[in-house]
């Protein structure tokens, strides 16, 4: 067998992302055949994926991106087992490539996203390959998208949490969108306003309010009134537009938006985090 050249090892590493020794060993096993060496690395990834299928992949990165025209944004989460791998530059680059592919192709769901290709390989195949490269379970766990007149993405420091905020009109001051996206990240609102809080959440809050009042010995005929008061407090604390603005607690988010533009409001938001 001819000696394995460093250039071939480097070429295989560039093609697969595998370590130098893994690439060299794959080329040796394939007797220098480049395509067979790639297949060897793929099989190694599948073997590791099968072996680690029951492992918990609770670390990783969350990526949020918006199109250049800010009409659409996406969030994806790529998970792994350890924070060490999650911080690896190649792992973060791979997550960004998946996000770019999602943004460009607009898949309907995560299953369709996995079928899309990057450099002639499906994302599903590449995720399996990445498992072989890092030696840990790797999986694409989340994908969602948001469309609006103006979409702002935000990735919190550490890339464990990301948000998208959709506005009803384009804004020239980009900081406004970023501030509201940061608000969503920090305060985790349940909805944009009280008008779109899910009914099951409303009923749950009313029952909690009644239960607390009953435990305090309040008269039964006052429980409903007390519960509604607590519900209004819940709306203020838990719906985005009514929340105190994190940069200035003297005003609400809605007031902050109206200072920027009287007609400006939030139409929708997305928030995803790897941790509770």
Buried (B, 14 or more C-beta within 10 A) or exposed (E): EEEBEEEBBEBBBEBBBBEEEBBBBBBBEBEBEBEEBBEBBBEBBBEBBEEBEEEEBBBBBBBBBBBEEBBBBBBBBBBBBBEEBBBBEEBBEBBBBBBBBBBEEEBEEBEEBBEBEBEEBBBBBBBBBBBBBBBBBBBBBBBBBBBBEBBBBBBBEEBBBBBBBBBBEBBEEEEBBBBBBBBBBEBBBBBBBBEEBEEEEBEEBBEBBBEBBBEEEBEEEEBEEBBBEBBEEBBEEBBBBBBBBBEEEEBBBBBBBBEBBEEBBBBBBBBBBBEE
